[in-house]
Every structure is written in structure tokens, then in C-alpha cells.
Amino acid sequence: MLPNQSRAEPATPLSGSGWNINANEFPRRGSTRDRLRFLLRYAVLAPSNHNTQPWRFRLHHDRVALYADRSRSLAAADPFDRELLISCGAALGFLRLAAGALGCRLTIRRFPDPVIEDLLASVAIAEQTDISDPELLAAILRRRTNRNAFGPAPITAEQRARLSTSLDECDVDIGWIDGADDRAQLVRIVMAADKVQFENAAFLRELAAWIRPPLTSAQDGIPAHAVGISGFGAYVAPLVIRTFDLGDGKAARDEELVRRSPGIAVFSTPFDTPRDWLSCGEALAAFVIEAERLGLKVSYLNQPCEVSELRFQLSLIDSINGNPQLILRIGQADATVLPSPRRPLEDFL
């Protein structure tokens, strides 16, 4: 999010955090409600904009309902809750992936009640088997948003094929930004978006409100170390963001990230509706976990998608088909990062 490269951190999950899940504790022979509750522990590890975790769940005896938590909307960065619904779709995708890895075949009804706008999906377990995929579950626990610069090793044709195939169940197109002209065009758009956002006082106040200094008790938001702010600066990071002009440095760093990233992919959808946004989030979930299984890391350059006129310019790049929703960087990273904090499951129920 900020110009500085994030500092390497140990990758050990936080003690007592939501990142510590023992798959052997899954109540395979327990009630449907108990099995769904266990699966939700994986769902809430999904990525979300500013780590707002904008989802809520209602557990019934035979199903779980996913709701958008609009109290966690980002009015400046995401005024139409587009990325909020993408985040909720990612949680739904993590739920589905974890269920499959634990032998549960799910029935998912998306937008089951048009009268209840915030009700995004109703999920039930249709079948339980003894299938287990511990490597997939481990990949969910290892996944991090890694904001470091990636190494030069290219994305192989096999890796790209597997990443693209991971989206097959979603109505989402993936455009790879490979050519020099397309990369240069993307650089210009990203830098312009940085300038627009960092000249917007409301955006800066909102970003600062979600940056978390060390030793905070907050269980959401972006840890200062994750955006490269360490030492004393980490304790005053929100003040720095609100007070100083960081836009030029942010743009320069993002220019370097675009030029050096081995892979850049843009997700786009046929239309631009809440259903498309939810589907995009499910695709994101499948993509980041497949990347993790391939030993690749993923980060984001979504700011052009958050500025309407630049989002339109993004859609004109030849390899992008439809409405751009997400921009992802993909590559290998030597530096590891701590997991972002998560609220306890009870907070979402």
C-alpha cells in the first residue's frame, strides 16, 4: 500500500490466532451445524480489501448463510461495495475449497432471496465422504498477501495453465499482461491511480484508519509492518499517512513492481453486477490457493479498478475482456510475511 518495501518477517502463525487450525479436529461424524462451523474457520482466512473482513454468517441446523457486512464498507476506496462483495466471494470460495478438502460436497445457492440484499449465499452440505486433501488445507493456512518485490523467475507455461484452469468454475476471464506495450500502458494507469487516490483526503483518512501499529489489540486492518513501516514509524503510521504526501513514492514503487513482476493478471467479468463481483471473489480464492500450491505468491495493484475513469482505460488493454475487477501480481518471494490478524469466528456469527 505504501512506497516502502515490506520487511521480511517470520511466517509462523500467530499464537492462538485464527490461523491455527488442526484439520484432524474436523467433526466428520458430527452434526451438519458442527461441520459447517468448523469449515467457517477456513472461510474467514480469505483476503479482503484493507483486511476489513466484511462478512457475516448465520448458522442454521442444516445450512449456513453468508451476508455482506456493510458496516465495514470503504466509502472512499470502494463506494459501491464492489470490492466488499469480491471479498465475501473469496470467503465463500475458501469455504468451498476447505469443504472439498475435507470430503464435503456443498450445495450453494447464490443470492437466494432478492428481497434481502445483503444475503449473498446459502450453503448446505449435500454429501460427506472420507476424502481428505491435507495439502490444500495447508495451502489455505500458508497463504499471505506478499507485498514484497518478487524474484525474476518466470511463471512457467504449466504454472500459468494451472492458474488459469483454477478459474474454470467461475464466469471470470483472466487476462495476462505480457507485452511491453501492455505493461507500459498498465504502468501509466497504475501511477495515475496512485496520484488520484493520494491526493484524496478522504481516501487517506480511510487508509490511515485501517493501518494497525505494533502491539495493537485490533484483530483486523493492515499491520504497519506489512506495508513496510517498521521501528518508531510503525507506531505513528496513521499520522504519517494522513499528514505527508506519499503519492509520488507510492507511484514510483508501483511502477517498479509492475515492470519487474514475473506475472500480472487482470480478472474481468462479463457484466458489472453484484453477482459478477461475488463470482470474481470465488475465482480469487481458487487462484490464490492454486498459486500457493505452486510455490507462488500473490499481491494486488487494484487502485486502477477503484478509480472509475482509469478502470475504463484499463478495459481497453487488448488482453482484457469485459469489466476489470482485480489486478494481481504473481511471482516467487524470498521474504516471508506474518499473517494478517483475524477476528475470532464468534465475531462473524
Steps between C-alpha positions, in 0.01 A plus 500: 500500500789738575824577319732303727566134440371286782759354731548124521322343793480145632208309352396319817125538563407723788459310822136441583387671181245388244788375285553201728259230379549128555318321217496182709245670725243520220181336639459265205229303677353795682189702424468704183507817708825397669665413169398830342622692802841332469519580127431867573834516679663465158252736330596796720866470393409638157663822376304825519566862411687670789440170688154627594358143517157626382298182533252354743350152530180361642516135600186287474477133587530397132668795324696822539409836348763749384422871540684817400598708802455852364607655829851425368456681171781718367317812384801662333673201339190291432188720489280238330614208720638324195818387674301424814300242308815368334639447851183316602532288187854410606367385839240288321778359280716411799198331658446292187868409466531393863179300478625311195832430670311349794269287285192724503310567180309825540178633355530877455210732418632844412272799566220269617264781605484812278322690777795464741780690325772403745425126483760379251484123525344205679729199539410143597694174514358266238735207559777396739780262402830393654701692240775717643742742334731621777728683254216725384405576861863579578511735200206697642690544827822601319342755270607860555472820302870560433569865414872446445662521157507157338805323364575480126410132455231490227157343536529177301248395236384216726455733798306749290277225363421374850428851625269570207325164540427578864244756378308251284203474737456879513373731228818705523755571226871526571714729286877466527688827450811386313589730212726800554236739368230359728734514801589860421132589470427330830786689666352831389154405627628376838709812556207724405278312746756546777504872432120526509466303823785663691367844416163403650483595868206267564695206354803579717288527816335167418831327430653639818201375699577140394878503561584324827809590705695235696354365823148599401210290623321541166429176319443650158664762277848510347798455733751780451781251436302355208530828311866553579474728804723383784666639810358817651324581175272202547354657815409823321416350159141634487626853575767470228245389242260782585766771519769443237481487121592139422343483155818544294687233692206262475475553125874446452496178699195369316665580167793281600269222622310491170816498289673228703215266590531165318124476462219755498142387455179698476168339595199624308133404483235514225287747694551724801234382743511370858478147360810566288684643800418198716613266222823697465570445869446127465743500207751694709480236774570218256783694336692598814483149643615344172784754496596399853502134400736592214737684733395841367394813687227747410454869568273772361511820297128571510507878515414545127185295563407746777510812279215485249662686208820297535306177530357580157849561362608166646222324310652624171815289539480231232538199729213609729150380412206649685485707817831507692459403865845413640866541409732235644879472515637145502851372563743345744601685816799431723361715781220354708236698683296453812132420456262791533286490815157342498204558725374191683233299325240599759523861380368396160205292620 
